[in-house]
Amino acid sequence: MSITLPNASLDDTLSEAHARYERANPRSQAVHLEACNAMPGGNTRTTLFHGPFPLALESGQGGRVRDVDGHAYIDMIGEYSAALYGHSHPAIRAAVEAALARGLNLGGHGIAEARLAQLVCARFPSIELVRFTNSGTEANLMAVATAKAATGRKRVMVMNGGYHGGLMYFGGGGSPVNAPHDYLLGRYNDVEGTVALIEAHGPELACILVEPMLGAGGCIPATPAFLGAVREAASRVGAVLIFDEVMTSRMSAGGRQAMLGIAPDMTTLGKYIGGGMSFGAFGGNRDLMALYDPRRPDALPHGGTFNNNVLSMAAGYAGLSEAFTPAAADALFARGEALRARLNAAANAAGITAQWTGLGSMACVHFGIAGPIASPADLAAADKTALELFFLDMLHRGFYLARRGMIALNLMVSEEECTAFVDAWQDFLAERRPVLPG
């Protein structure tokens, strides 16, 4: 462990970390520069970009990934929760190889999609019928479209700071590329204010779309009181309540909704549910989902060449039936809860103002915030420079996580590796103490 001098500045320390990163990753830099010739900023997925240039990964095995410069990392982000099974899980790999042997792009119905649908419906009691898509983004777009068609209303309520895919992002109030719905923004975890908004706009509200825990918004859990109040208010005004459980579905075998006993009208899923393949799903009560029954003369259309692609169907079924059993879900949740408690205890012991928020196997760190964190507005004064230093320092220590400080455990990250992460966090706090908020 090196020592940061007491008179060092945070900006200078970060500049040194950037220089160290550049020296250690020349091939990643070359990959980035070449990519810039064909993609804007060398990038086709904004989330993965970070300065001075993004790390280029070449392989993954178990709970670890390796970059093009030959560095190995314990994978603490798990493809932003999609890689719940780690890399090359034997059950999923076997299922994919078997599907490959039978042929791709068959252009018809198969038995795999029905098996996966039945398993999803069994796991999520609020999902009586389900349809598949290619991503969580598509799933949320389809769920909102379903609600608008069913209610004949146009307004869509979301939460400030919410993220429902690349076309529905509400950090800072919204994105210029958002789908052009008539949005009503609520404040996350504000029971009184949100209920008042629902009541005031009830006759025009088609749906309320909410994450049981803000993912991209900083791993901020919704309180049971908040979700319960939104459920009751949605029922009173006749709006469709949609839980975006693309991330939080991993909190138990039946998602966060099962843990809380709060049933939405519709649920959206994605990421790991497809076994790590491109996947999304939207489902809900029978009356709503029956609108897509093609046997009806008034059926709503829902196409998608790859909705039932054989790889996602096979991988998803293998993952849910063989690897992510209810017992495995409970164990992963408990491991994540224990890890977050240890990380927060270490920050307190070091006298550093840093909080890890989250639920179960997902967490995010915030520097410089001493008070409670209930909504993205509470993060306005967070120290982003300290966060970037943390990200680079943890890469240096052999841990791969999100640039925004988020982690998402996968099934192949062991208890010993969680302990190693806590040790690295303590090492970081000790080394960088002079420049960290405290």
C-alpha positions in Angstrom: 0.0 0.0 0.0 1.3 3.4 -0.9 0.6 6.5 1.1 -1.2 9.7 -0.1 0.6 12.7 1.4 -1.4 14.8 3.8 -1.1 17.9 1.7 -2.1 16.2 -1.6 -5.2 17.4 -3.4 -7.9 15.1 -4.6 -7.6 16.4 -8.2 -3.8 15.7 -8.3 -4.3 12.3 -6.8 -6.9 11.5 -9.5 -4.5 12.7 -12.2 -1.8 10.3 -10.9 -4.4 7.5 -10.9 -5.3 8.3 -14.5 -1.6 8.2 -15.5 -1.1 4.9 -13.8 -4.1 3.5 -15.6 -2.8 4.6 -18.9 0.6 3.0 -18.3 -1.0 -0.2 -17.3 -3.4 -0.5 -20.2 -1.8 0.3 -23.5 -3.7 -2.3 -25.5 -7.0 -1.2 -24.1 -6.1 2.3 -25.3 -5.2 1.0 -28.8 -8.5 -0.9 -29.0 -10.3 2.3 -28.0 -8.5 4.5 -30.6 -9.2 2.0 -33.4 -12.9 1.8 -32.4 -13.1 5.6 -32.7 -12.7 5.2 -36.4 -16.0 3.4 -36.7 -18.1 4.4 -33.7 -18.7 7.8 -32.0 -16.2 8.0 -29.2 -15.4 4.3 -30.0 -18.5 3.4 -28.1 -21.9 1.7 -28.7 -22.9 1.5 -25.1 -22.6 4.7 -23.1 -22.8 3.0 -19.7 -19.4 1.3 -20.3 -17.4 4.4 -21.2 -15.1 6.0 -18.7 -12.0 8.2 -18.9 -9.2 8.4 -19.9 -10.4 5.4 -22.1 -12.5 2.4 -21.3 -11.1 -1.0 -20.3 -11.3 -3.6 -23.1 -12.2 -7.1 -21.9 -11.4 -10.2 -23.8 -12.7 -13.1 -21.7 -14.5 -14.3 -18.6 -14.6 -17.5 -16.6 -16.5 -18.2 -13.4 -16.5 -15.0 -11.4 -13.6 -13.3 -13.1 -12.9 -11.4 -16.3 -9.6 -10.6 -18.1 -8.7 -7.6 -20.2 -6.6 -7.3 -23.4 -3.6 -6.3 -21.4 -3.6 -9.5 -19.5 -5.0 -8.3 -16.2 -7.4 -10.5 -14.3 -10.2 -9.0 -12.2 -12.8 -10.3 -9.7 -16.0 -9.4 -11.5 -18.0 -7.3 -9.0 -20.4 -5.7 -11.5 -21.7 -8.9 -13.2 -22.7 -7.2 -16.5 -24.8 -4.6 -14.6 -26.8 -7.5 -13.0 -27.2 -9.5 -16.3 -24.4 -11.9 -15.5 -26.0 -13.3 -12.4 -24.6 -16.7 -13.4 -21.0 -15.5 -13.8 -19.3 -16.5 -17.0 -19.7 -19.8 -18.7 -21.9 -21.4 -16.1 -21.9 -25.1 -16.9 -25.7 -25.5 -16.9 -26.2 -22.6 -19.2 -23.3 -23.4 -21.5 -24.6 -26.9 -21.9 -28.1 -25.6 -22.8 -26.7 -23.1 -25.3 -24.5 -25.7 -27.0 -27.5 -28.1 -27.3 -29.6 -25.3 -28.8 -26.8 -24.5 -31.3 -26.7 -28.1 -32.3 -30.4 -28.0 -33.2 -30.1 -24.9 -35.3 -30.6 -21.1 -35.1 -33.3 -18.8 -36.4 -35.9 -21.6 -37.0 -38.7 -19.1 -37.7 -41.4 -20.8 -35.8 -42.7 -21.7 -32.3 -40.7 -24.2 -30.2 -41.1 -26.0 -26.9 -38.4 -23.9 -25.2 -40.4 -20.7 -25.1 -43.4 -22.2 -23.4 -41.2 -23.9 -20.8 -39.5 -20.6 -19.9 -42.9 -18.8 -19.9 -44.4 -21.3 -17.5 -41.4 -21.0 -15.2 -41.6 -17.2 -15.2 -45.3 -17.2 -14.4 -44.7 -19.7 -11.6 -42.0 -17.5 -10.0 -43.9 -14.2 -10.2 -47.5 -14.7 -9.0 -48.5 -11.3 -10.4 -47.6 -12.5 -13.9 -50.4 -14.6 -15.2 -49.4 -14.4 -18.8 -46.0 -13.2 -20.3 -44.5 -12.2 -23.6 -40.8 -12.0 -24.4 -38.7 -9.2 -25.9 -35.0 -8.7 -26.6 -34.2 -6.4 -23.8 -35.5 -4.7 -20.6 -35.8 -1.5 -22.6 -38.2 -3.2 -25.0 -40.1 -4.8 -22.2 -40.7 -1.4 -20.5 -41.7 0.2 -23.8 -44.2 -2.6 -24.4 -45.6 -2.5 -20.9 -46.3 1.3 -21.2 -47.8 0.8 -24.6 -50.1 -1.9 -23.2 -51.2 0.3 -20.4 -52.0 3.2 -22.8 -54.0 0.8 -25.1 -55.9 -0.8 -22.2 -56.8 2.5 -20.4 -57.2 4.8 -23.4 -55.2 7.3 -21.4 -51.9 9.0 -22.5 -50.0 10.1 -19.4 -47.1 8.0 -18.0 -45.9 8.6 -14.4 -42.2 7.8 -13.6 -39.8 8.8 -10.9 -37.1 11.4 -11.2 -33.9 9.5 -11.4 -35.5 6.4 -12.7 -34.1 4.3 -15.5 -36.2 2.0 -17.6 -33.8 1.5 -20.5 -32.0 3.6 -23.1 -35.3 5.3 -24.2 -36.7 6.1 -20.7 -34.0 7.6 -18.5 -35.0 10.3 -16.0 -31.8 11.3 -14.3 -31.8 15.1 -14.2 -35.4 15.1 -15.3 -35.1 13.2 -18.5 -33.1 12.5 -21.7 -33.5 14.1 -25.2 -33.7 10.7 -26.7 -36.5 9.4 -24.5 -39.6 7.9 -26.1 -42.1 10.8 -26.6 -44.6 9.9 -24.0 -46.4 12.5 -21.9 -44.4 12.0 -18.6 -45.3 13.0 -15.1 -42.3 13.0 -12.8 -42.7 12.0 -9.1 -40.1 12.1 -6.3 -38.9 8.7 -5.3 -39.9 7.6 -1.7 -42.0 10.8 -1.2 -45.2 9.1 -0.2 -47.3 12.2 0.4 -46.1 14.1 -2.7 -46.4 11.1 -5.0 -49.9 10.2 -3.9 -51.0 13.8 -4.3 -49.7 13.8 -7.9 -51.5 10.5 -8.7 -54.7 11.8 -7.2 -54.4 15.2 -9.1 -53.7 13.6 -12.5 -55.6 10.3 -12.0 -58.1 10.7 -14.9 -55.3 11.0 -17.4 -52.8 8.5 -16.0 -52.4 5.4 -18.1 -49.7 3.9 -15.8 -47.2 4.3 -13.1 -43.8 2.8 -13.9 -41.5 2.4 -10.9 -38.4 0.4 -9.9 -38.6 -1.2 -6.5 -35.0 -0.1 -6.2 -33.5 2.6 -8.3 -30.7 0.9 -10.2 -28.9 3.4 -12.4 -30.2 6.1 -10.0 -27.8 4.9 -7.3 -29.2 1.6 -5.8 -31.7 3.4 -3.7 -34.4 1.0 -2.3 -38.0 2.1 -2.3 -39.6 1.9 1.1 -42.4 -0.6 1.6 -44.6 2.3 2.6 -43.9 4.1 -0.7 -44.6 1.2 -2.9 -47.7 0.3 -0.9 -49.0 3.8 -1.1 -48.4 3.9 -4.9 -50.2 0.5 -5.3 -53.3 1.8 -3.4 -53.3 5.1 -5.3 -53.0 3.5 -8.7 -56.0 1.2 -7.9 -58.1 4.2 -6.8 -57.5 6.1 -10.0 -57.5 3.2 -12.4 -53.9 3.5 -13.5 -51.9 0.4 -14.4 -49.0 -0.1 -11.9 -45.9 -1.5 -13.5 -43.0 -2.7 -11.5 -39.7 -2.6 -13.4 -38.0 -5.6 -11.9 -35.3 -5.9 -14.6 -32.8 -5.6 -11.8 -34.7 -6.3 -8.6 -36.2 -9.6 -9.7 -32.9 -11.2 -8.4 -33.8 -10.2 -4.8 -35.8 -13.4 -4.3 -37.2 -16.2 -6.5 -40.2 -14.0 -7.0 -38.5 -10.6 -7.1 -38.9 -7.7 -4.7 -42.6 -7.8 -5.1 -42.8 -11.2 -3.5 -40.6 -10.1 -0.6 -42.9 -7.2 0.1 -46.2 -8.9 -0.8 -47.1 -6.0 -3.1 -48.5 -7.1 -6.5 -48.3 -4.8 -9.5 -50.6 -5.1 -12.5 -47.6 -5.6 -14.8 -44.0 -6.6 -14.3 -41.0 -6.1 -16.6 -38.0 -8.4 -16.6 -34.7 -8.8 -18.4 -31.0 -9.4 -17.9 -30.3 -12.6 -16.0 -33.8 -14.1 -16.7 -32.6 -14.9 -20.2 -29.5 -16.7 -18.8 -27.3 -13.9 -19.8 -28.5 -13.7 -23.4 -30.3 -10.8 -25.0 -33.7 -10.9 -23.3 -36.6 -9.0 -21.8 -40.2 -9.9 -20.8 -43.4 -8.1 -19.9 -46.3 -9.8 -18.2 -49.1 -9.2 -15.8 -52.7 -10.0 -15.1 -54.7 -12.1 -17.6 -57.0 -9.3 -18.7 -54.2 -7.0 -19.7 -52.0 -9.6 -21.4 -54.9 -11.2 -23.3 -54.9 -8.1 -25.4 -52.1 -9.7 -27.3 -53.9 -13.0 -28.0 -53.8 -13.3 -31.8 -56.9 -15.4 -31.7 -58.9 -12.2 -30.9 -60.1 -10.1 -33.8 -59.0 -6.9 -31.9 -55.6 -8.3 -30.8 -52.7 -5.8 -30.3 -49.7 -6.6 -32.5 -46.3 -7.5 -31.0 -43.7 -8.6 -33.4 -40.0 -9.2 -32.9 -37.8 -11.6 -34.9 -35.8 -12.6 -31.9 -38.4 -12.6 -29.2 -38.3 -16.4 -28.9 -34.8 -16.9 -30.1 -33.6 -20.4 -29.3 -30.5 -19.3 -27.3 -32.3 -17.0 -24.9 -35.1 -19.5 -24.4 -32.7 -22.4 -23.6 -30.3 -20.4 -21.5 -33.1 -18.8 -19.5 -34.8 -22.0 -18.7 -31.5 -23.7 -17.6 -30.5 -20.8 -15.5 -33.8 -20.5 -13.6 -34.4 -24.2 -13.2 -30.9 -25.4 -12.5 -28.8 -22.6 -11.1 -30.9 -19.7 -9.6 -33.2 -21.8 -7.4 -35.2 -20.2 -4.6 -32.5 -21.4 -2.2 -29.8 -19.9 -4.3 -31.7 -16.6 -4.5 -32.0 -16.4 -0.8 -28.3 -17.2 -0.2 -27.2 -14.5 -2.7 -29.4 -11.9 -1.1 -28.0 -12.7 2.3 -24.4 -12.6 1.0 -25.0 -9.2 -0.5 -26.7 -7.8 2.7 -23.7 -9.0 4.8 -21.2 -7.5 2.3 -22.8 -4.1 2.3 -22.9 -4.0 6.1 -19.2 -4.8 6.2 -18.4 -2.1 3.7 -20.3 0.6 5.6 -18.8 -0.5 8.9 -15.3 -0.1 7.4 -16.1 3.4 6.2 -17.4 4.4 9.6 -14.3 2.9 11.3 -12.0 4.8 9.0 -13.9 8.1 9.6 -14.7 8.5 5.9 -18.0 10.0 4.8 -19.1 7.3 2.4 -22.3 5.2 2.2 -23.1 2.0 0.4 -26.8 1.8 -0.5 -28.7 -1.1 -2.0 -30.5 -4.3 -1.5 -29.2 -7.8 -1.4 -26.6 -8.5 -4.1 -26.6 -5.0 -5.5 -25.0 -1.9 -4.0 -23.6 1.5 -4.9 -21.2 3.7 -3.0 -21.7 7.5 -2.5 -18.9 9.7 -1.1 -19.5 12.9 0.8 -23.1 12.2 1.8 -23.7 11.9 5.6 -27.5 12.0 5.8 -30.2 9.6 4.7 -30.4 8.8 1.0 -34.0 8.3 -0.1 -34.0 9.8 -3.6 -31.5 10.9 -6.3 -32.0 14.5 -5.1 -30.2 13.5 -1.9 -27.1 12.7 -4.0 -26.7 16.2 -5.4 -23.7 17.0 -3.3 -22.0 13.6 -3.7 -18.2 13.7 -4.4 -17.8 12.5 -8.0 -14.1 13.0 -8.0 -13.6 10.7 -5.1 -15.9 8.2 -6.8 -13.7 8.2 -9.9 -10.6 7.7 -7.8 -12.2 4.8 -6.1 -13.1 3.1 -9.4 -9.6 3.4 -10.8 -8.0 2.3 -7.5 -10.2 -0.8 -7.3 -9.2 -1.7 -10.9 -5.6 -1.4 -9.8 -6.4 -3.8 -7.0 -8.0 -6.3 -9.3 -11.7 -5.6 -8.9 -13.9 -4.8 -11.9 -17.0 -2.7 -11.0 -19.1 0.1 -12.5 -17.7 3.5 -13.0 -20.6 4.9 -11.0 -19.6 2.8 -8.0 -22.2 0.1 -8.4 -21.6 -3.6 -7.8 -23.8 -6.6 -8.5 -22.7 -10.0 -7.2 -22.9 -13.1 -9.3 -23.3 -16.6 -8.2 -19.7 -17.4 -8.9 -18.2 -14.7 -6.6 -17.3 -16.6 -3.4 -17.4 -15.5 0.2 -13.6 -15.3 0.1 -13.7 -13.0 -2.8 -16.3 -10.8 -1.0 -13.8 -10.6 1.9 -11.0 -9.7 -0.4 -13.2 -6.8 -1.7 -13.8 -5.6 1.8 -10.0 -5.7 2.4 -9.4 -3.8 -0.8 -12.0 -1.2 0.3 -10.2 -0.8 3.7 -6.9 -0.5 1.9 -8.3 2.2 -0.3 -9.7 4.2 2.6 -6.4 4.0 4.5 -4.3 5.0 1.4 -6.5 7.8 0.2 -7.7 9.1 3.6 -6.0 12.5 3.2 -8.1 13.3 0.1 -11.4 11.6 0.9 -14.4 13.4 2.5 -14.5 12.7 6.2 
